[in-house]
Amino acid sequence: MVDLFLLAVRNVVRNTRRSAITFIAVLLAVAIMLAIRGFLTGLQDSMRDMVVEGQLGAIQVYREGYRKQVFGSPLNLAMPADETVLQRLRDIPHVRGAGYRLRFGGMVSNGDTTVFAMLTAVDPARDLEVCPRRPEDLASGALPAPGDPGGAVLDVELARKLGVGAGKNAVILAADREGVLNGAEIHLTGTMSAGKLPGMEAKVGLVTLAAAQELLRMPGLATELVLGVDDLERVDEVRARVVAVMGQGYETAAWYESASFVKDMIAIQNAISMVVSGIFLVVALLGVANTMLMSVLERTREVGTMLSVGMRRRRVRLLFLVEAGLLALVGAVSGAGVAVGLVLHWRRAGLDFHVPLGFDVHLFPRLTTVAIVATVMVTCLGALLSALWPAWKASRLRPVEALAHV
């Protein structure tokens, strides 16, 4: 087998121009495929983190049945805001922070202008542990301070419609669990850009948990408990521990269930990436097949000689397959090296990219070992498959006719 390998190496090296063209084709194909994969992985990480670490949290806990009633009477399925439970959850490995929230619909009014909004009440002292990237959503001003129960942040479009900005006052009107309408004055500490689909309005706002509990007559209650996780790959592992701590009567949701649109977007991007990568791979493999076919035609007499001196046909096939595998392996490994270099270069400073959902992201391209190894292996396997026919054609030559070939 060693002698066959050495013979394959000699054949690849002696046909310098043809081997170089095939090598470059494979190198470029693999480099482009992995560069695209690294860019997409960085983009997906940024979009996921923007939603999970900027707004949603990694894991949400509700009273059982809350998610089915979220458009009905969700306030009736509130939970006690128990500090003891929070401490037990914080002790779970990989939990970065935990806090209670209260979500409700209400009207925000300023003078004669009133706009309906979906409001989220958070504990300012704990919210940044769960969503450390929330300040990145700010368009102006700052988030409400822990000692400022009347502070609030509204989406920039909502604030513009109301004619208010940072430092201005507004009024929130909302119905409590009994259906009684209550009001409370807030003052804006800032505005935020919520990020939305084209053509949709982001009528959202952020208020303090203490202010919402007083407004809705729900002292010591919340509608959800949110956890931050330091490694999103461990969300399911942490979620299982959360379920054990909370016990019966509660339901949980991971970020990919609460923000399924992000998961769907990632799936679509991956599908498109596979199609594009497949096109580049097919082009490269056609080059490998063409190289091997030309090699068979040019080496007809050589193959005839090998067959006439007793080389078995299966070894002839194997020889051409080894040559194709060598070209693909060297080209794929070199292309992977180029891609890794590019991704590391881009990762140092990051890349600014505009997402067609109304916001910009600063992404850091990233390549996983699995992606690199899988791309190299698929390329090599594809090269072997593309060389099957030329190898079979070479092994079927008749020695007498091959030796007489001019």
ZIBEL-V241614 format. One record per residue. N is the residue number from 0. OMEGA is omega in degrees with one decimal (999 if undefined). NEAR is the number of other C-alpha atoms within 10 Angstrom. D_LAST is the distance of its C-alpha to the last C-alpha in Angstrom with 2 decimals. Layout:
# ZIBEL-V241614
[[N | OMEGA | NEAR | D_LAST] [N | OMEGA | NEAR | D_LAST]]
This chain:
# ZIBEL-V241614
[[0 | -179.7 | 9 | 30.30] [1 | -179.7 | 7 | 30.81] [2 | 177.1 | 8 | 27.69] [3 | 178.6 | 16 | 25.67] [4 | 179.6 | 15 | 27.40] [5 | 177.7 | 14 | 26.74] [6 | 178.3 | 15 | 23.01] [7 | 178.3 | 20 | 23.08] [8 | -179.7 | 16 | 25.09] [9 | -179.3 | 12 | 22.68] [10 | 179.0 | 16 | 19.72] [11 | -175.9 | 21 | 22.02] [12 | -174.3 | 15 | 23.30] [13 | 175.9 | 10 | 20.14] [14 | -168.5 | 12 | 18.89] [15 | -173.9 | 10 | 22.16] [16 | -177.6 | 11 | 21.97] [17 | 178.9 | 18 | 20.61] [18 | -179.3 | 21 | 22.99] [19 | 179.6 | 15 | 25.81] [20 | 179.2 | 14 | 25.56] [21 | 178.7 | 23 | 25.70] [22 | -179.0 | 24 | 28.47] [23 | 179.4 | 20 | 30.49] [24 | 179.0 | 24 | 30.19] [25 | 179.7 | 33 | 31.53] [26 | -178.1 | 26 | 34.13] [27 | -179.0 | 21 | 35.49] [28 | -179.3 | 26 | 35.62] [29 | 179.8 | 30 | 37.54] [30 | -179.9 | 26 | 39.75] [31 | 180.0 | 20 | 40.72] [32 | -178.2 | 25 | 41.35] [33 | 176.9 | 28 | 43.57] [34 | 176.6 | 23 | 45.30] [35 | 179.6 | 20 | 46.24] [36 | 179.0 | 25 | 47.39] [37 | 178.1 | 26 | 49.50] [38 | -179.1 | 20 | 51.03] [39 | 178.6 | 21 | 51.88] [40 | 177.1 | 21 | 53.36] [41 | 178.4 | 22 | 55.56] [42 | 179.7 | 24 | 56.61] [43 | 175.6 | 22 | 57.45] [44 | -177.8 | 16 | 59.41] [45 | 179.5 | 18 | 61.39] [46 | 179.3 | 21 | 62.18] [47 | -178.8 | 19 | 63.19] [48 | 179.6 | 19 | 65.32] [49 | -179.7 | 20 | 66.91] [50 | -173.9 | 20 | 68.16] [51 | -175.7 | 27 | 68.90] [52 | 179.6 | 24 | 70.27] [53 | -174.9 | 21 | 71.67] [54 | -164.3 | 19 | 73.45] [55 | -169.2 | 21 | 72.99] [56 | -174.0 | 26 | 72.96] [57 | -177.7 | 30 | 70.68] [58 | 177.1 | 27 | 72.95] [59 | 178.0 | 24 | 75.85] [60 | -179.5 | 22 | 78.68] [61 | 167.0 | 21 | 80.99] [62 | -177.3 | 22 | 83.78] [63 | -179.0 | 15 | 82.47] [64 | -176.6 | 13 | 82.05] [65 | -174.8 | 21 | 82.00] [66 | 176.5 | 16 | 78.53] [67 | -176.6 | 10 | 79.53] [68 | -172.3 | 13 | 82.70] [69 | 176.8 | 14 | 81.23] [70 | 178.0 | 10 | 81.93] [71 | -180.0 | 10 | 85.22] [72 | -175.0 | 13 | 87.74] [73 | -178.1 | 19 | 85.76] [74 | 179.2 | 22 | 88.79] [75 | 178.7 | 14 | 90.44] [76 | 178.6 | 19 | 87.74] [77 | 178.8 | 19 | 88.40] [78 | 176.4 | 19 | 88.27] [79 | 176.5 | 16 | 90.57] [80 | -172.7 | 18 | 89.32] [81 | -179.9 | 13 | 89.90] [82 | 179.0 | 12 | 89.25] [83 | 178.0 | 9 | 89.17] [84 | 178.5 | 14 | 86.18] [85 | -178.7 | 17 | 84.39] [86 | 177.9 | 13 | 84.93] [87 | 178.5 | 13 | 83.57] [88 | 179.3 | 21 | 80.44] [89 | -179.5 | 19 | 79.97] [90 | 177.9 | 11 | 80.00] [91 | 178.1 | 16 | 76.83] [92 | 177.4 | 13 | 73.83] [93 | 174.0 | 16 | 71.64] [94 | -177.0 | 23 | 74.36] [95 | -179.5 | 19 | 74.86] [96 | 179.7 | 24 | 77.90] [97 | 179.6 | 26 | 79.77] [98 | 179.1 | 28 | 82.21] [99 | 176.0 | 25 | 83.97] [100 | 176.4 | 23 | 83.46] [101 | -179.1 | 26 | 85.29] [102 | -179.7 | 20 | 83.51] [103 | 174.9 | 21 | 85.59] [104 | -179.9 | 17 | 85.75] [105 | 177.7 | 19 | 88.40] [106 | 177.0 | 17 | 89.43] [107 | -172.6 | 27 | 89.43] [108 | 172.7 | 19 | 92.10] [109 | -177.0 | 17 | 93.11] [110 | -178.9 | 9 | 96.03] [111 | -177.5 | 6 | 95.39] [112 | 178.4 | 11 | 91.68] [113 | -177.7 | 16 | 90.59] [114 | 175.8 | 15 | 87.01] [115 | -179.3 | 16 | 85.86] [116 | 171.3 | 19 | 83.68] [117 | -172.3 | 15 | 82.10] [118 | 176.7 | 24 | 83.49] [119 | 178.3 | 19 | 82.46] [120 | -178.0 | 23 | 85.10] [121 | 172.9 | 24 | 83.98] [122 | -175.2 | 20 | 85.70] [123 | -177.7 | 21 | 84.91] [124 | -176.2 | 13 | 85.45] [125 | -172.1 | 15 | 82.73] [126 | -178.2 | 24 | 80.36] [127 | 174.1 | 20 | 78.38] [128 | -178.7 | 19 | 77.68] [129 | -177.1 | 26 | 76.04] [130 | -176.5 | 26 | 74.44] [131 | -178.4 | 20 | 73.99] [132 | -179.8 | 17 | 71.97] [133 | 178.9 | 19 | 74.66] [134 | 180.0 | 16 | 75.83] [135 | 179.2 | 11 | 72.44] [136 | -176.6 | 18 | 73.51] [137 | 173.6 | 19 | 76.55] [138 | 177.6 | 16 | 76.66] [139 | 176.3 | 16 | 80.01] [140 | -176.2 | 16 | 82.79] [141 | 175.3 | 17 | 82.61] [142 | 177.5 | 23 | 82.78] [143 | 179.7 | 23 | 86.25] [144 | 179.7 | 15 | 87.79] [145 | -178.5 | 14 | 89.01] [146 | -177.3 | 10 | 92.63] [147 | -175.3 | 14 | 92.34] [148 | -178.6 | 19 | 92.81] [149 | -178.6 | 20 | 92.99] [150 | -179.9 | 24 | 89.72] [151 | 175.5 | 29 | 86.88] [152 | 179.2 | 28 | 83.52] [153 | 174.5 | 29 | 82.44] [154 | -174.5 | 23 | 79.19] [155 | 180.0 | 23 | 79.13] [156 | 177.7 | 17 | 79.08] [157 | 178.5 | 23 | 81.97] [158 | 179.9 | 25 | 83.92] [159 | 178.9 | 12 | 83.31] [160 | -180.0 | 12 | 84.66] [161 | -179.3 | 18 | 87.69] [162 | -179.7 | 14 | 88.19] [163 | 177.6 | 19 | 88.31] [164 | -179.1 | 21 | 86.51] [165 | -179.5 | 17 | 86.83] [166 | -179.3 | 12 | 90.52] [167 | -179.3 | 14 | 91.71] [168 | 174.8 | 17 | 93.41] [169 | -179.4 | 20 | 92.68] [170 | 175.2 | 15 | 93.98] [171 | 175.7 | 23 | 92.16] [172 | -178.9 | 19 | 93.54] [173 | 178.7 | 20 | 92.42] [174 | 178.0 | 18 | 93.84] [175 | -176.6 | 18 | 94.57] [176 | 178.2 | 16 | 94.24] [177 | -179.0 | 10 | 97.46] [178 | -180.0 | 10 | 96.24] [179 | -178.8 | 10 | 98.66] [180 | 179.5 | 13 | 97.40] [181 | 179.9 | 15 | 97.72] [182 | 177.6 | 17 | 97.04] [183 | 178.6 | 16 | 96.32] [184 | 176.5 | 16 | 95.89] [185 | 171.6 | 20 | 92.78] [186 | -176.1 | 21 | 91.78] [187 | 173.5 | 24 | 88.22] [188 | 179.5 | 22 | 86.85] [189 | 175.0 | 25 | 83.51] [190 | -178.3 | 27 | 80.94] [191 | 175.4 | 25 | 77.49] [192 | -171.5 | 19 | 74.29] [193 | -175.8 | 22 | 73.54] [194 | -172.9 | 18 | 70.08] [195 | 176.2 | 13 | 69.75] [196 | 179.0 | 11 | 67.57] [197 | 178.3 | 9 | 67.59] [198 | 179.8 | 8 | 70.61] [199 | 179.9 | 8 | 72.50] [200 | 179.0 | 13 | 75.58] [201 | 179.8 | 18 | 76.01] [202 | -176.7 | 18 | 79.71] [203 | 179.0 | 22 | 79.87] [204 | -178.4 | 22 | 82.08] [205 | 177.6 | 22 | 82.81] [206 | -179.9 | 28 | 86.37] [207 | -178.6 | 28 | 87.97] [208 | -179.1 | 24 | 88.57] [209 | -179.7 | 21 | 92.27] [210 | -179.5 | 22 | 92.76] [211 | 178.8 | 27 | 90.98] [212 | 178.1 | 18 | 92.99] [213 | -179.2 | 16 | 96.21] [214 | -174.8 | 20 | 95.18] [215 | -179.4 | 24 | 94.22] [216 | -178.6 | 16 | 97.08] [217 | -178.8 | 17 | 94.69] [218 | 178.2 | 15 | 95.90] [219 | -178.7 | 14 | 93.80] [220 | 176.9 | 22 | 91.21] [221 | 179.7 | 26 | 87.55] [222 | 179.1 | 23 | 85.01] [223 | 175.8 | 21 | 82.08] [224 | -173.8 | 22 | 81.16] [225 | 179.5 | 24 | 77.99] [226 | 171.0 | 28 | 76.07] [227 | -178.4 | 27 | 73.62] [228 | -175.8 | 26 | 70.88] [229 | 177.5 | 16 | 69.26] [230 | -175.2 | 12 | 65.88] [231 | 176.0 | 19 | 64.96] [232 | -178.4 | 9 | 62.41] [233 | -176.0 | 14 | 65.49] [234 | -177.9 | 19 | 67.38] [235 | 178.2 | 14 | 67.25] [236 | 178.8 | 12 | 68.37] [237 | -179.1 | 22 | 71.30] [238 | 179.4 | 22 | 72.12] [239 | 178.3 | 11 | 72.67] [240 | 178.6 | 13 | 75.18] [241 | 178.7 | 22 | 76.90] [242 | -180.0 | 14 | 77.41] [243 | -179.9 | 9 | 79.03] [244 | -174.8 | 13 | 81.37] [245 | 178.3 | 17 | 82.42] [246 | -176.4 | 9 | 83.07] [247 | 175.0 | 10 | 84.02] [248 | -179.7 | 9 | 84.76] [249 | 175.1 | 14 | 81.96] [250 | -177.9 | 17 | 78.42] [251 | 175.6 | 22 | 75.61] [252 | 174.7 | 17 | 72.64] [253 | -175.8 | 22 | 69.70] [254 | -176.0 | 21 | 68.49] [255 | 173.6 | 16 | 65.45] [256 | 179.7 | 13 | 67.90] [257 | 178.6 | 18 | 70.39] [258 | -176.3 | 15 | 67.72] [259 | 179.8 | 12 | 65.20] [260 | 177.7 | 11 | 63.98] [261 | 177.8 | 18 | 62.47] [262 | 179.4 | 16 | 60.64] [263 | 179.5 | 12 | 59.41] [264 | 178.4 | 13 | 58.28] [265 | 179.1 | 19 | 56.33] [266 | 178.6 | 13 | 54.68] [267 | 179.0 | 12 | 53.66] [268 | 179.4 | 17 | 52.29] [269 | 179.3 | 16 | 50.28] [270 | 178.8 | 12 | 48.84] [271 | 179.3 | 12 | 47.83] [272 | 179.5 | 16 | 46.38] [273 | 178.4 | 15 | 44.22] [274 | -179.7 | 12 | 42.89] [275 | 179.4 | 14 | 42.07] [276 | 178.0 | 19 | 40.54] [277 | 178.9 | 14 | 38.48] [278 | 178.8 | 14 | 37.01] [279 | -179.0 | 19 | 36.01] [280 | 179.6 | 24 | 34.58] [281 | 178.7 | 17 | 32.49] [282 | -179.6 | 13 | 31.03] [283 | -177.9 | 25 | 30.17] [284 | 173.3 | 27 | 28.67] [285 | 176.0 | 18 | 26.49] [286 | 177.7 | 22 | 25.11] [287 | -179.7 | 30 | 24.51] [288 | 179.5 | 23 | 22.78] [289 | 179.4 | 17 | 20.54] [290 | -178.4 | 20 | 19.71] [291 | 178.9 | 26 | 18.88] [292 | 177.1 | 20 | 16.75] [293 | 179.1 | 13 | 14.70] [294 | 178.2 | 19 | 14.56] [295 | -177.8 | 21 | 13.26] [296 | -177.8 | 14 | 10.38] [297 | -174.9 | 13 | 9.54] [298 | -178.5 | 15 | 10.31] [299 | -179.7 | 21 | 8.74] [300 | 178.6 | 20 | 7.94] [301 | 178.8 | 15 | 11.35] [302 | 177.5 | 23 | 13.03] [303 | 178.1 | 23 | 12.01] [304 | 179.9 | 16 | 13.52] [305 | 179.2 | 16 | 16.54] [306 | -177.3 | 22 | 17.10] [307 | 179.9 | 15 | 16.91] [308 | 171.6 | 9 | 19.51] [309 | 178.0 | 8 | 21.82] [310 | -179.3 | 14 | 21.49] [311 | -178.2 | 13 | 23.09] [312 | -179.6 | 18 | 21.57] [313 | 176.9 | 12 | 24.49] [314 | 175.1 | 16 | 23.79] [315 | 177.3 | 21 | 20.24] [316 | -178.4 | 20 | 21.99] [317 | 179.7 | 20 | 24.64] [318 | -179.5 | 23 | 22.33] [319 | 177.4 | 27 | 20.99] [320 | 177.9 | 24 | 24.58] [321 | 178.2 | 23 | 25.95] [322 | 178.9 | 28 | 23.63] [323 | 179.1 | 30 | 24.84] [324 | 178.5 | 22 | 28.36] [325 | 179.4 | 20 | 28.31] [326 | -178.2 | 25 | 27.29] [327 | -177.3 | 31 | 29.94] [328 | -179.3 | 21 | 32.59] [329 | 179.2 | 17 | 32.40] [330 | -178.5 | 26 | 32.32] [331 | 179.1 | 29 | 35.12] [332 | 177.8 | 22 | 37.33] [333 | 177.6 | 20 | 36.94] [334 | 177.0 | 27 | 37.73] [335 | 177.7 | 26 | 40.72] [336 | 177.6 | 17 | 41.92] [337 | -178.9 | 18 | 41.80] [338 | 178.7 | 25 | 43.66] [339 | 177.7 | 20 | 46.28] [340 | 178.3 | 14 | 46.87] [341 | -178.4 | 16 | 47.38] [342 | 177.8 | 23 | 49.68] [343 | 178.0 | 16 | 51.74] [344 | 179.2 | 13 | 52.09] [345 | -175.0 | 17 | 53.27] [346 | -177.4 | 17 | 55.53] [347 | -178.4 | 10 | 57.54] [348 | -177.9 | 12 | 59.30] [349 | -179.3 | 16 | 58.33] [350 | 174.9 | 15 | 57.35] [351 | -175.5 | 12 | 59.70] [352 | 178.9 | 12 | 58.59] [353 | 176.9 | 10 | 60.40] [354 | -178.0 | 12 | 60.50] [355 | 174.4 | 10 | 61.07] [356 | 175.4 | 11 | 64.26] [357 | 179.2 | 13 | 66.53] [358 | 179.1 | 14 | 66.10] [359 | 176.9 | 13 | 64.04] [360 | 173.9 | 15 | 62.70] [361 | -172.8 | 15 | 61.83] [362 | 178.0 | 22 | 58.95] [363 | -179.1 | 24 | 57.35] [364 | -176.6 | 27 | 53.68] [365 | 176.2 | 21 | 53.03] [366 | 176.6 | 20 | 50.09] [367 | 177.5 | 13 | 50.66] [368 | 179.5 | 9 | 48.81] [369 | -179.5 | 8 | 48.09] [370 | -178.8 | 15 | 46.40] [371 | -178.2 | 22 | 44.21] [372 | -178.8 | 14 | 43.17] [373 | 179.9 | 12 | 42.66] [374 | 179.1 | 21 | 40.43] [375 | -178.5 | 22 | 38.21] [376 | 179.6 | 16 | 38.04] [377 | 178.7 | 14 | 37.30] [378 | -179.8 | 25 | 34.52] [379 | 178.6 | 24 | 32.89] [380 | 178.0 | 17 | 33.41] [381 | 178.2 | 22 | 31.99] [382 | 178.5 | 29 | 28.86] [383 | 179.0 | 23 | 28.41] [384 | -179.0 | 16 | 28.99] [385 | -179.7 | 21 | 26.56] [386 | -177.3 | 27 | 23.81] [387 | -177.3 | 20 | 24.58] [388 | 175.9 | 16 | 22.30] [389 | 179.8 | 22 | 19.11] [390 | 178.0 | 28 | 20.17] [391 | 179.2 | 18 | 20.83] [392 | 179.2 | 15 | 17.51] [393 | -177.2 | 25 | 15.81] [394 | -178.2 | 24 | 18.34] [395 | 178.2 | 16 | 17.77] [396 | 174.8 | 18 | 14.17] [397 | -175.3 | 14 | 14.30] [398 | -177.2 | 20 | 13.42] [399 | -179.4 | 13 | 12.26] [400 | -179.3 | 12 | 9.96] [401 | 179.5 | 19 | 8.70] [402 | 180.0 | 17 | 8.23] [403 | -177.8 | 10 | 6.37] [404 | 179.1 | 14 | 3.80] [405 | 999 | 8 | 0.00]]
